Amino acid sequence: MTVVLQWTTQIPPPFTAQYRRRFAENVHPDKIPLCHGIVSRRHSFAPLDRNEMNAVRILLLASVVLGLVLLCLNAPPRSEPAPAAFTHVVYWEKWSGYEAQAARAVVDTFNATIGKEQKIFVEYVPVANVDVKAQIAIVGGDPPDVVGLWQRNVSGFAAANALIPLDEIGDTDPVETMTIERLWNACKYHDELFAVPSTPATIALYWNRRLFADSAQALIDAGMDPSQAPRTLEELKRASEILSVRDDKNRLERMGYLPGTAGSFDWYWHTWPTWWGVTWTDPSTDRLDVARFDVVEAHRWVQSYTRDYGFKNVLDFESKLGAFGAPDNPFLTGEVVMVRQGPWMAHLLRRFKPDMDVGVAPFPTRSGEPIGFFEMDVLAIPRGAKNPQAAWTFVDWLYAGEPITISGYRELAPWLDGATLKDALGDTDQSELQLKPIEWLCWLHGKNSPLADLSDAFVKTHPNKGIDVHEFLARQTPAATLPPLPNWSELLSEYRAAYGEVWISDCDVQARFEKCQREIEALTKTCVARYLRWGVTYP
């Protein structure tokens, strides 16, 4: 499935209720922060030896100092007073720029409608490093009422008892019936719901149609259709070689595709097992296993890029590339012909290269059959929130609220002209675009929708004309996402180090990933011991 864009225009057993009640009774004030969670000192755990006590003291002191620095120097402001007699809901969110503007518009609409009726006022507070600051605020007993986290935070926060299971606050069944099942399940830990999706995204291949056309005959001679994106990884590599350009000294001036260094402009470097058709975790243990044959083979394929083009040649080329969110983004400049990205590319293209002829397609796979990879921003209610019921009223409204028109949306959506709007609304009496609140948030962000039922107006007016590809990947293909491991970020750091070495050197991939796996197992063993002390099953 390819869309053409013309830019003109199985889970471990759940927590027991007894554990959860016992833990919740001891939320505050005697918590000590550990590496991946929060635990009450009132629990009757085995006594610590002298070395453990010293380590805890040092860690506690460091955590206090860090917390004071962060809270004093960069504390999120609380400057917007709620109207008299209104319940004040504080909502921390990570977004900036146009994403923050969209969130503010949705919050303002709630405050002017349902919030006004039910005397609930939501204060939107932009917070950088929201996951770190939310942990500190929860430990300090002064968290926000709603926090916008990343999906990868859910299992770690839940295992640390830092979030309230949403079923304890309100009836989540109506929202569940409205939500894509795979997104809903990704918000659970040990079968308990700790968050709901806010803005999901799937990963696709964006490709420069003009440069494909310029190399049409060479692509045809290689057995490829220049009007279609590659479907297999083998085709991706073949097309990349044809579309790459070298100067008279064999230095790379353009690359057809660049897997990229971890953290470079082509994100999601850690998803290669997905496109190879395998998972990160061992199905028998649900633990991260990067030394399995297929995972290693996937990274041998990645390494073949730098080996075939020349390690130094590729790294020299990479070092000259511009930043992602800038006019000199290498996809916009034509230095890289194909990139792996999410639906937010629409805003970048519109801002810096509105006339660029871009196609959107599922990212190539080993088999040629499309596979979806999704991640998402989520909304959660922290343990210790002062107004969890009112917070849930706001979250529930995002999904269950009636279709609305966001005030001033035309200023937020300059891509929506009158003809497009008329076509989307069809033979109705509406003169303004109406969407459910959660649809507005995703629409303004340029992302796909979490709703199981997709409205025509959402798709027809969407800023990304390839949104149907992203929706197809979210709904109709086998899909992968991040494993629900509480210490995922820690393990990912080890994996990232292994990936980086494979990318920049001719190392033995099998040996490097076996070393990585040993390090992962050591970290996991430490985490399991810590979680057993808390009474939590890992993963």
C-alpha positions in Angstrom: 0.0 0.0 0.0 1.5 3.3 -1.1 0.1 6.8 -0.8 1.4 9.6 -2.9 1.8 13.0 -1.3 2.1 16.1 -3.3 3.0 18.6 -0.6 1.5 21.4 -2.4 -1.6 21.4 -1.7 1.3 -12.7 26.8 1.5 -10.9 30.2 2.6 -12.0 33.7 0.2 -12.4 36.6 -1.5 -9.2 37.9 -0.8 -7.5 41.2 -2.9 -8.9 44.0 -5.5 -6.6 45.4 -4.0 -7.2 48.8 -0.6 -6.0 47.6 -2.0 -3.0 46.0 -4.0 -1.9 49.1 -1.0 -2.6 51.3 1.2 -0.5 49.1 -1.3 2.3 48.7 -1.6 2.7 52.4 2.1 3.6 52.6 2.3 6.1 49.8 3.5 9.0 51.9 5.6 10.3 53.5 8.3 7.6 54.0 9.3 6.8 50.4 12.8 6.4 49.1 13.5 6.7 45.4 15.4 3.8 43.8 16.7 3.4 40.3 13.5 2.3 38.7 10.7 3.1 41.2 9.5 4.1 44.6 9.2 1.9 47.7 7.9 2.5 51.2 10.3 2.2 54.1 7.4 1.0 56.2 7.4 -2.4 54.5 8.8 -5.3 56.5 11.6 -6.2 54.1 14.7 -8.2 55.1 17.2 -5.9 56.9 19.9 -4.4 54.8 23.6 -5.1 55.5 26.1 -2.3 56.1 27.1 -1.9 52.4 23.5 -1.9 51.3 22.7 0.8 54.0 25.6 3.0 52.8 24.5 2.6 49.2 20.9 3.5 50.1 22.1 6.6 52.1 24.3 7.8 49.2 21.5 7.2 46.7 18.9 8.9 48.9 21.2 11.9 49.4 21.9 12.1 45.6 18.2 11.9 44.9 17.3 14.6 47.4 20.0 16.9 46.0 18.8 16.2 42.4 15.2 16.7 43.3 15.9 20.0 45.0 18.0 21.3 42.1 15.3 20.3 39.5 12.4 21.5 41.6 14.0 24.8 42.6 15.7 25.7 39.3 13.2 24.4 36.8 10.0 23.7 38.7 6.8 23.6 36.5 4.9 26.8 37.1 1.4 26.8 38.7 0.3 30.2 37.8 -3.2 29.8 36.4 -5.8 30.1 39.2 -9.0 28.0 39.0 -12.3 29.9 39.3 -13.8 30.0 42.8 -15.5 26.8 43.9 -14.0 24.9 40.9 -12.0 21.7 41.3 -8.5 22.5 40.1 -6.9 19.7 37.9 -3.2 20.2 37.2 -2.2 18.6 33.9 1.6 18.2 33.2 2.5 17.6 29.6 5.8 17.2 27.7 4.9 18.9 24.4 6.1 22.2 23.0 5.5 24.2 19.9 2.5 23.4 17.8 1.8 20.2 19.8 1.5 22.3 23.0 -0.8 24.8 21.2 -3.0 21.9 20.2 -3.2 20.5 23.7 -4.0 24.0 25.1 -6.8 24.4 22.6 -8.4 21.1 23.6 -8.0 21.9 27.4 -9.5 25.4 26.8 -12.5 23.7 25.1 -13.0 21.4 28.0 -12.9 24.3 30.5 -15.4 26.3 28.5 -17.9 23.4 28.2 -18.0 20.3 30.4 -15.6 21.8 32.9 -17.7 24.8 33.3 -20.9 22.7 33.8 -19.2 20.4 36.3 -17.1 23.1 37.9 -13.8 21.5 37.0 -10.9 23.6 35.8 -7.9 21.9 34.0 -4.6 23.8 34.1 -2.3 22.9 31.3 1.4 23.0 32.4 4.2 22.3 29.9 7.0 20.4 31.6 10.3 19.4 30.1 11.7 16.0 31.2 8.2 15.2 32.5 8.9 11.6 33.4 11.8 12.6 35.7 10.0 15.5 37.3 6.8 13.5 37.8 8.8 10.8 39.7 10.2 13.5 42.0 6.8 15.1 42.5 5.2 11.8 43.4 8.0 11.1 45.9 7.5 14.5 47.3 3.8 14.1 47.7 2.8 16.9 45.3 2.2 15.3 41.9 0.0 16.7 39.2 -3.5 15.3 38.7 -2.9 14.1 35.2 0.5 13.5 33.6 1.3 13.0 29.9 4.0 10.3 29.8 5.5 8.2 27.1 4.3 4.6 26.6 7.7 3.4 27.7 7.2 4.9 31.1 4.0 3.0 32.0 5.4 -0.3 33.2 8.2 1.3 35.3 5.8 3.8 36.9 3.2 1.1 37.5 5.7 -1.4 39.0 6.8 1.4 41.4 3.2 2.0 42.5 3.5 5.6 41.2 0.3 5.5 39.2 -3.3 4.8 40.2 -5.0 1.9 38.3 -7.7 3.7 36.3 -10.3 1.1 37.1 -10.1 2.2 40.7 -11.1 5.8 39.7 -13.9 5.4 37.2 -15.6 3.2 34.7 -13.1 2.6 31.9 -15.2 0.2 29.9 -16.9 2.8 27.6 -13.5 4.2 26.7 -12.1 0.8 26.1 -14.8 0.0 23.6 -13.9 3.1 21.6 -10.2 2.4 21.5 -8.0 0.3 19.2 -7.4 -2.9 21.2 -3.7 -3.1 20.7 -3.2 0.4 21.9 -5.4 -0.1 25.0 -3.5 -3.3 25.9 -0.1 -1.5 25.6 -1.3 0.8 28.4 -1.6 -2.1 30.8 1.0 -3.6 33.2 0.2 -7.0 34.7 -3.2 -6.8 33.1 -4.1 -3.6 35.0 -4.8 -0.4 33.1 -2.6 2.5 34.2 -3.0 4.9 31.3 -4.9 5.7 28.1 -3.5 6.6 24.7 -3.4 10.3 23.9 -1.6 10.6 20.6 -0.3 7.3 18.9 1.9 7.1 15.9 3.0 4.4 13.5 6.3 4.2 11.6 6.3 4.3 7.8 8.7 4.8 4.9 8.8 8.4 3.4 10.4 8.5 0.0 11.3 11.2 -2.5 9.3 10.4 -5.6 11.2 12.9 -7.8 14.5 11.2 -7.2 13.0 7.8 -7.8 11.7 9.2 -11.1 15.1 10.5 -12.0 16.6 7.0 -11.6 13.6 5.3 -13.2 15.4 3.3 -15.9 18.1 2.0 -13.5 15.3 0.9 -11.1 13.4 -0.8 -13.9 16.6 -2.6 -15.0 17.0 -3.9 -11.5 13.4 -5.3 -11.5 11.8 -2.5 -9.5 8.9 -0.2 -10.2 10.0 3.5 -9.8 6.5 4.5 -9.0 6.3 2.3 -6.0 8.3 2.2 -2.7 10.4 -0.9 -1.9 8.4 -3.6 -0.1 11.2 -5.9 1.1 14.5 -5.1 2.9 16.3 -6.6 -0.1 14.5 -4.2 -2.4 15.3 -1.3 0.0 19.0 -2.1 -0.2 18.9 -2.5 -4.0 17.1 0.8 -4.5 19.4 2.5 -2.0 22.5 1.5 -4.0 20.9 2.8 -7.3 19.8 6.1 -5.7 23.1 6.7 -3.9 25.6 9.2 -5.5 29.3 9.4 -5.1 31.8 12.1 -6.2 34.9 11.5 -8.3 36.8 10.5 -5.1 34.1 7.9 -4.2 32.8 10.0 -1.4 29.1 9.7 -0.7 27.1 12.8 -1.7 23.7 11.1 -1.4 22.4 7.9 0.1 19.2 6.1 -1.0 18.6 4.9 2.6 20.7 5.2 5.8 19.9 3.0 8.8 21.8 5.5 10.8 23.6 5.9 14.1 21.5 5.6 17.2 20.0 9.0 17.9 20.5 10.4 14.4 17.8 11.9 12.3 16.5 8.5 11.2 14.9 7.4 14.5 13.8 4.0 15.7 17.2 2.4 15.1 16.1 -0.2 17.7 13.2 -1.5 15.6 15.2 -3.7 13.3 13.9 -6.9 14.9 10.4 -5.7 13.9 11.1 -5.4 10.2 12.9 -8.7 10.4 9.7 -10.3 11.8 10.9 -11.1 15.3 10.3 -9.7 18.8 12.7 -8.2 21.3 11.7 -10.6 24.0 12.0 -14.4 24.4 8.3 -15.6 24.3 9.0 -18.2 27.0 10.2 -15.7 29.5 9.0 -12.3 28.3 12.5 -11.0 29.0 14.7 -9.1 26.6 16.8 -11.4 24.4 19.0 -9.8 21.8 21.3 -12.8 21.1 18.7 -15.0 19.3 19.6 -15.9 15.7 17.0 -13.8 13.9 17.8 -10.7 16.0 21.5 -11.1 15.2 20.7 -11.6 11.5 18.7 -8.4 11.5 21.7 -6.5 12.7 24.1 -8.3 10.4 21.9 -6.8 7.6 22.3 -3.3 9.2 26.0 -3.7 9.4 26.2 -4.7 5.8 25.2 -1.1 4.9 28.3 0.4 6.4 30.5 -2.5 5.2 29.3 -2.3 1.6 29.6 1.5 1.4 32.7 1.7 3.6 32.6 2.5 7.3 34.6 5.7 7.1 32.7 6.8 4.0 29.4 6.4 5.7 30.4 8.0 8.9 31.9 11.0 7.1 28.7 11.3 5.2 26.6 11.1 8.4 28.7 13.8 10.1 27.8 16.4 7.5 24.0 15.9 7.7 21.7 18.5 9.2 19.3 18.2 12.2 15.9 16.6 12.0 13.7 19.6 12.8 15.6 22.1 10.5 15.5 23.2 6.9 18.7 21.2 6.3 17.1 17.9 7.3 18.8 15.5 4.9 15.5 14.1 3.6 14.3 17.7 2.7 17.6 18.5 1.1 17.6 15.3 -1.0 20.8 14.0 0.6 18.8 10.9 1.8 16.1 9.6 -0.5 14.2 7.4 1.9 13.6 7.8 5.7 11.8 5.8 8.4 9.6 8.3 10.3 6.1 8.9 11.8 3.2 11.1 10.7 4.7 14.2 12.2 6.8 14.4 9.0 3.8 16.2 7.5 4.4 19.4 9.6 8.1 19.4 8.8 7.5 19.1 5.1 4.8 21.8 5.1 7.0 24.1 7.1 10.2 23.8 5.1 9.5 22.1 1.8 5.8 22.4 0.9 6.3 21.5 -2.8 8.3 18.3 -2.2 6.8 15.3 -4.0 6.7 12.6 -1.2 5.3 9.1 -1.1 4.3 7.3 2.1 4.3 3.5 2.4 4.7 0.7 5.0 8.3 0.3 6.0 9.9 -2.6 4.1 10.2 -6.0 5.9 12.1 -9.2 5.3 9.0 -11.0 4.0 7.5 -8.2 2.1 4.3 -8.3 4.2 3.7 -5.0 6.0 4.2 -4.9 9.8 3.1 -2.0 11.9 5.2 -0.6 14.7 3.5 1.8 17.0 4.4 4.0 20.0 2.3 6.6 21.7 2.0 9.3 24.3 -0.3 8.4 27.1 -2.2 10.0 29.9 -2.0 8.7 33.5 -3.1 9.7 37.0 -0.3 9.7 39.5 -0.4 8.1 42.9 -1.1 10.9 45.4 -3.1 13.1 42.9 -5.3 15.5 44.8 -8.2 15.3 42.4 -8.2 11.9 40.6 -11.9 11.8 40.0 -12.0 15.2 38.3 -8.8 14.2 36.4 -10.6 11.1 35.1 -13.6 13.3 34.1 -11.2 15.2 31.8 -9.6 12.0 30.4 -12.9 10.4 29.8 -14.3 13.5 28.0 -11.4 13.3 25.5 -12.9 10.0 24.3 -16.6 10.0 25.2 -17.3 13.7 24.6 -19.5 14.7 21.7 -17.9 16.0 18.5 -16.9 19.6 18.9 -15.4 22.5 17.0 -12.2 23.8 18.5 -12.2 27.6 18.7 -9.6 29.1 16.5 -8.7 25.8 14.8 -8.3 27.5 11.4 -5.3 29.4 12.8 -3.9 26.1 14.2 -4.5 24.4 10.9 -3.3 26.5 7.9 -3.4 23.5 5.6 -7.2 23.2 5.7 -8.6 25.3 2.9 -12.3 25.8 2.2 -12.5 23.2 -0.7 -10.9 20.5 1.5 -13.3 21.2 4.3 -16.3 21.2 2.0 -15.3 17.9 0.5 -14.8 16.4 4.0 -18.1 17.6 5.4 -20.1 16.5 2.4 -23.8 17.2 2.2 -24.3 18.4 5.7 -25.4 21.7 7.3 -22.0 22.0 9.0 -19.8 24.9 8.1 -17.0 24.1 10.7 -15.1 20.9 11.3 -16.3 18.8 14.2 -14.3 16.0 15.7 -14.2 14.2 19.0 -11.8 15.8 21.5 -9.2 13.1 21.2 -9.4 13.3 17.4 -8.7 17.0 17.6 -5.6 16.4 19.6 -4.3 13.8 17.1 -5.4 15.8 14.1 -3.6 18.9 15.2 -0.5 16.9 16.0 -0.7 15.3 12.6 -0.9 11.8 14.1 -3.2 8.8 13.6 -6.2 8.3 15.8 -6.6 5.8 18.7 -10.3 5.5 18.1 -11.5 2.1 16.8 -14.1 3.9 14.5 -12.3 6.3 12.2 -14.3 9.3 11.0 -14.2 10.4 7.4 -13.7 14.0 8.2 -10.6 13.1 10.3 -8.9 11.5 7.4 -10.1 13.8 4.6 -8.9 17.0 6.3 -5.8 15.5 7.9 -2.5 17.4 7.5 -0.7 14.2 6.4 -2.1 13.1 3.1 -0.5 9.7 3.8 -2.5 9.3 7.1 -4.3 6.3 5.6 -1.0 4.4 5.5 -0.4 5.2 9.2 -4.0 4.1 10.0 -3.6 0.9 8.0 -0.5 0.0 10.0 -2.2 0.7 13.3 -5.3 -1.3 12.5 -4.9 -3.9 9.8 -1.4 -5.3 10.0 0.5 -7.4 12.6 1.9 -4.8 14.9 4.8 -4.5 17.3 5.5 -2.1 20.1 7.9 -1.7 23.0 8.0 -4.6 25.4 6.4 -3.9 28.8 9.6 -4.1 30.8 9.9 -1.8 33.8 13.6 -1.3 33.2 13.3 -0.9 29.5 15.2 2.3 29.3 18.2 0.8 31.2 18.2 -2.3 29.0 17.9 -0.1 25.9 21.0 1.7 26.8 23.0 -1.5 26.6 21.3 -2.5 23.3 22.1 1.0 22.0 25.8 0.6 22.8 25.9 -2.8 20.9 24.0 -1.3 18.0 26.4 1.6 17.8 29.5 -0.7 17.7 27.9 -2.8 15.0 27.1 0.2 12.9 30.5 1.8 13.0 32.8 -1.2 12.9 33.3 -4.6 11.3 32.9 -6.4 14.7 31.5 -9.9 15.0 27.8 -9.2 15.4 27.0 -12.5 17.1 29.8 -12.1 19.7 28.8 -8.4 20.3 25.2 -9.2 20.9 26.1 -12.2 23.2 28.1 -9.8 25.3 25.2 -7.4 25.3 22.9 -10.2 26.4 25.1 -11.0 29.4 25.0 -7.3 30.4 21.2 -7.3 30.0 20.9 -10.5 32.1 23.0 -8.9 34.9 20.9 -5.8 34.9 17.7 -7.9 34.9 18.9 -10.0 37.8 19.5 -6.9 39.9 16.1 -5.5 38.9 14.3 -8.9 39.7 15.9 -8.9 43.1 14.8 -5.4 43.8 11.3 -6.1 42.6 11.0 -9.2 44.8 11.9 -7.0 47.7 8.9 -4.8 46.8 6.6 -7.8 46.2 6.4 -7.2 42.4 6.7 -9.9 39.8 9.2 -9.1 36.9 8.6 -8.3 34.2 
